[in-house]
Amino acid sequence: MGGTALSGVVGIYSSNRKDVAQVVYYGLYALQHRGQISAGIAVNNNGFIDYHREAGLVNEVLSKDNLYKLTGNIAIGHVRYAFNSSNQSLLTTLPLVAGYKRGALAITLDGSIVNSNILRDKLEEEGVIFQSELDAEVIANLVARNSRDNIEEAVIKSLDELSGSYALIMMTNDRLIAARDPYGIKPLCLGKLGKDYIVSSESCVFDNIGAEFLRDIDPGEVIVIDNEALRTISRKKAKENLCLFELVYFARPDSLLYGKSIYSSRREAGRQLARESRNDADIIIGGPDSGTVFAIGFAEEANIPYAEGLIKNRYVGRTFIQPSQELREQGVMIKLNAIKENIDGKRIILVDDSIVRGTTMKRIVQMLKKAGAKEVHVRIASPPVINACHLGMDTPSKKDLIAANMSSEEIRKLIGADSLYFMSLEGLVKSVGKNNGFCTGCFNNRYAIDPPEEEGKNVYNL
């Protein structure tokens, strides 16, 4: 499968301005945390689609010269995650641009199509030739096959054939189309910049470019933006199952989901964690950056001072989404440094969002003790991650998930902590406090959509 999990997507439609690629550029900058392997932008230039994409960070890929060549009134952009491999070929980057009998279209996608292989086999039997393993190419071929006189009907019909998670943005020569899977597993929201509409993975994009946040695009909703303004052309919502890991780890704390601040949700989760665990320490510190807000809430509830114990090198990416173990370990070594004067001789509670492989946590505990910490107690603001994800969160295979292969006590010994506590799933769901449902498969094997199977064997080793 060629999903584009852990990705960020942006799209904009303007009726009068021609510099929308620059707006998308700044939007992608705001979404850089969602993917650091590749970046790209495609624009509609008077009915033709121009694009530039390659491996690298946003500012590396989209230089001033490359960006100024992208002129038009509609644009979409993408940043991509590690893809569980070191493959940085142009055949694995987005947006995908394709021609078909009625013109050209470009697609960018955050998510993973579970039945992608089945659809691909069916299309190949019909004579379709694929150039990549991307799910976006499968979708493009479905749209081309279903297209008659109406591109919108073709998109709706094609989406009906998909099973999986997706926040999808598609551009033709005269309109922008955005869609979210019926379960709402992946986030997608709508904003407005003057008279221009923008869609994005997260609302932090709108703050970054001075736009107004309007609303979340509903699960199963398909919207079209063209010279007739904005229209919803389909609503096919299933039981909502927003990815809970988005709230725990991936989304920026200054983003909104369903009108609720991610920051507030994480702060309350930290409070809930403090209520559940035994807390006896001199200071509370957070694992930068995603553990910081949890730690602040924890400190407030436990009535223990919060202090900075670790400084992060802002120019080092997330080690969780590095494509190889060697790069992850190197990243941990250079990304953090302990503040000795704050932790020397202290009993410390270290609050973080999750433990996935255990690589980062083990090195952090070692670093803190080397800097003089008397005790290091680890508190995790999520349950143990015991299953791989097939719906768009690039967690490792089950054999590489530490909590899938060790008990909490075994993990504690391995990372060198004096104590370890994982937050309960019930407490986490309670703390984020909304009526909508969540996909919790990585924590308890209850997925919004069952994983694919081949010959009776689960291909994801869940």
N, C-alpha and C positions, 0 to 999 in steps of 0.2 A: 504494500500500500504506500501511496505517496502523499500522505496527509501533510498539512502545514501547521501542525500543532505548535502551541507557544509562539504564535505570530501576532503581529499587529497590522491592522488594515485601516486605511483612510480613503475617503472619496469625496469629491466636491463637484458641484455643478454650478456654473455661473452663466447668466444670460448676456453678460457684457464684458467681463474682464478676461484677459488672455494670459495672466500670470499665475493661474491656479496651481501650476506645478510647484511654485515657490511656497504657496500656502500648504500644500501637501508635504513638502520638505520639512517645514517646521512642525507639522503634525506628526510626521515620522520621528522627528527628534524627541517629541514627547512620549513616543511609544518605543523608544530604543530598548527599554527594559524587557520588552516582549520578544526581542530577537536581535542577536548581535552577529549573526553569521552572514546575512546578505540583506540587500536593500534594493528597491527599484521603484520607478514611477513610470506610468504610461499616461499620455495625454491625447485628447481628440484635437487634431489640427485640421480644421476645415474638412472634416469627413474622413481624414486619414489618422491612423493611430501611430504616434511616435513613442518610443520608450527607451529607457536606459536602466539596466539592472546588472548587478554583479556582486561577488562576495565582498564583504566588508561592512563597516559601520556606515551610518547615514552620511556623515560628513566626508567619509573617504570615497564612497561610491558616487555621490551626487555633488561633484565639485561645481564651482561657479560656472565653468565652461559647459559641463554636461547639463546643468540645470537650465541655463539660458537657452539651450537648444530646444527645450521642451516647452513649446508655446501652444496654447489652446484654451478652450473654455470649460473642458471637463477633464478631470484627472483622477487617477487612483494610485495608491501607493501601498507598499508592503515592506515589513521587516520580518526576517525569518529566524527561527530558533536553530538549535544545533542539529536537529533531525536524527539524533542518536548515531551520528556517523561524522566522518570528516569530509564527506562529499560536498564540495563547494562548486560543482559544475554549474554552468549557466542553465543546464537542463533541470536543475532543482531550484531555480530562483523564480520569483514572481515579481510583477504581474506577468501572467501568460497572455500573449497576444496571438490571435488566430484569425485567419480569413475564412469566410464561408460564402455561400451563394448570394447573400443579401448584403455583404459588406465585410466589416471587420468588427471584432469584439475583443475586449481585454477583461481578464478575470483576476481578482486577488481573493485569497481565501485564508481564513483562520479556522482550523478544525481538522477533522479526520472522517472520511467517508468509509463506513464499515463495510459496505458492499461494493467498494470500488473495484476489487478484483473480478467480481461477478459481472459487473457492468462492462468492464474492460474486455473480458472474454466474449461477451455478447456482441460488443461493437466490432471486435476483431473478426468474429465470424461473419459479420456483415461487410467486411472489407476495409474497415478503418485501420489506418496505420498510425501508431503512436510513436512520438519522439522522446517521451519522458515517462516517468512513473508518477507524475503529479496527479492528484485527484482533480485539480483544476482542468487538466486536459480532458479527463473523462467528462466533466460537466460541460466543457466547451463543445465536445462532440455530440453530447445529448441535445444541447440547445440547437446545434446546426441540423441534427437529424429531425428534430421536432418542429423546426421553423418552417412555416408556410408563408402567410402574409403578415403574421403578427408575432413579433419578437417576445412580447409580454406573455402571450399564451404559451409560447415555446418554453420560456423560463419556468412558468408554473408547472407545466407538464413534466419538465426535466427534474425539477425539485421533488416532484411526487415520486420519482424513481429512486431517490437517494435515501439511505439510512445512515445516520451518523450525526456528528456535530459540525456546524458550520456557521460562521459569520462571513457572508459572501457579498462582495461588491463587484458588479459587472458594468462595463462601459461599452456602449455602442457609439456610432458616429453622431448620435443626437440625443442620447439620454443616459442617465445613471440609474442602475437598478441595484437595490440592496435587499438582502434576505437573511433571515435568522432561522436556524433549525426549529422544528415544532416543539422541542423540549427546552429551548433556550439555554442549551449547555454552554455555548460561547456567548460572550457579551457583545452587544452592538448598540450604539446610541446615535441620536440625531441632534444636530445643532444648526445654528444659522449665523452667518457672518454677513451683516447687512441684509441684502436681498438673496444671498447665495446660501444654499443648503449644503451641509457637510454631514457625512456619516463616519463613525470611528469606532474602534474597539473600546475605547475608554473616553470618559468625559474630560479627562485632564488635557486632551488635545484642544478642546475649545478654549480653556483658560490660556493655553500657550499661544493661541493665535488671536485672542480677543473676540471669540465667538460666544454666542449664547447657547447654553444647554437647553434643549427643548424637552426631550424625553428618551427613554429607552425604546428601541424598536422591539415590538412584542415578539415572543416566541411564535414561530410559524408565520410571521408577517412578511410580506413582500411589498416593497415600496418602489415607486418610479418617480424620478425627478427629471423634468424636461421643461420646455418653454411654456407648458401649461401648469407649471408649479409642481407641487408634490401630491401624489396619489397613492393610496394603499390599494393594491390590486388583488391581494389574497390574504386570508387569515386562516391558518390551519393549525391551531394550537393543540398540543398534546398535554399530558401532565407535566408541569414545569419541573425541570431538573437542572438548575444552574450548577455549574461546576463549583463545588465547595472549595476546592484548592485555589480557585481564582481569588476568593475572599481571604484565604489563609496566607497565600504566598505571592501570587503573581501580579494582581492589579496594583497600580500605584495607590498609596494611601489618600492622595488628594482627588481620586476619582469617585464618582457616584455610581451605585448600582440600585436601580429602582428608587432613585431619589434619596437613598441613604448613603451617608459618607462611609467609605471603606475605613477611614481613620477611626470613626466612632465605633464601627463594628469590631475592629481589632483592639481598640482600647477596652471595650466591654469584655471581649474574650480574655484579655489579660486579667481583668478583675475576676472573671469566672474561674480562671486557672488558679488564682490565688486562693479563692474560696475552697477549691477542691484539694489543694496540696498542703503539706506541712511546711511551714516557712519559718526558719530560724537563721537569720543572717544579718550582716552589718550593712550591706548595700545590695541593690538590685542593678544589674546591667543588662543591656540588650545585645543580641547578635545583630550587628549592622548588615543591611539597613532594615530588612523586613521584620526583624525581631524587636525593633526599638519601640514601636507603638504598643505592642503587647506588654513590653517591660514597663512602660509608663503606667498603664492600667493596673498591672500587677503591683507595682510599688504603692500606688494610691490605695488599693484595697488592703494590702498587707501592712500598710503603715510603716514601711521600711524605706529609707532614702534611696532615690534613684541617682545613679552616677554614671558618667561615661567611663567605660572600662576598656573599650576597644575603638581604635581609629581605623577607618577604612580608606584605602587608596581609591579615590573616586574614578580612577582611570583603568581599573581592573573590572572586568565583567563578572557576571554571576558564575560561580564554579559549578552550580547544579546543571547549567545548560552548556557547559563545555563539552565538546564531542569526544574526548578521550580521557581515561583515568589519569594518564600522565599530565595532561594539561590541567585537569582539575586540581591535582595535588600541587602543581606548580603555582596555580592561581591562588590557592589557600595560603601558600607561603609568602606571597608578595602582597596580598590584598589587605591584610590586617596587621595591626601592631597594638600591643597592650600599653595602657597608661599606668606605669608602675606606681606612681605616687598615689593613685586612687585605689589600688587594689592590694598593695603590699601589706601583708599581715591581716587582711580582711577575710571574713567569711562571706562568700559571694553567692548570690543566686543569679544564674545566667538564664535569661528567658529568650527563647527563639521560636520561630514559627513551625519548624518541622525538622525531622532527621530523616534523610532519604538514604544515602549510602553510608553515612557516618564519617566520611573523610574529613569534612570541614569541622564537625564538632570535636572529633578527637584532637585535632591540631589546635583548636581554640582552647580546650581544657589544658592541654600541655603548655600552651603559651601563657595562660593565666597563672598556672602554678609555677612556671619558670620565673614569672615576674613577681612572685612572692605571695600569691593568694594562699591563705591558710586552708580554706575549703572552697570547693566549687560544686554547687548544687545546680543541676540542669533541670529546667522546667520548659516543657514543649507545649505550645498553644494549639496543638492539634493531636488527634489520635495517631498511633503508629501507622505508617504507610506500609501496607502489607500486600498490595496488589499493583501490578502494572496497569497503565491506562491505555485503552484503545480508542478513546474519544477526544483526544486532542491535548492531553497533558503529557509531555515527553518524559514520563518517569522511566527509570531503567526497567529491565526485565526482572521478574520476581527473584531470580537467583542473585541479583545485585542489590536488592532491597534489604537493608540490614534488619528491619523489624519483621520481615517475612521469614527470616532464618534464625533469629535469636530472640530469646526472652528479654524483657526489660532489664532484668538483673544482668544478663550476659552483655547487653549493650552498655550498661553502666560500667561494668568492668573494662570493656574494650575501650571506651572513650576516656576512662580514668576519672570519672566524676564521683563525688562522694555520695550523691543520691541523684535519682532520675525519676521524673514523673511526666507522663503523657496525659494531656487533657482528654476527658471523655467526649465521645461523639455527641452525646446528648447535651453536654455543657456547651460545646462549640456551636451547635445548631441554635440552642437557646440564646447564646450571646449575640449572634448576628441578627436575631430578632425580626424576622419577617414571615409573612404567611405563606410565601412561595416555597416550593420544594427544592431539594438539592440532589445532585448526583454525588453519591458518597462511595462509589465503587472502590476507590483506592484504599479506603479505610475499612470497608466491611463487605466488599464484593457485591454490593447492590448497585448495579449500573443502570443508567437510564435506558441504555440499549445493550443487549447482550453482545458479547464479543463474537467475531466470526469464527467458524470452525472449518477445518479441512480434514476430510476423511475421519471425522469423529474426534479429532485432536485439536485442542485449542491452540491457535497459531500464536497467541500472545503469552503462552506459558503463565497464565494467571493463577 
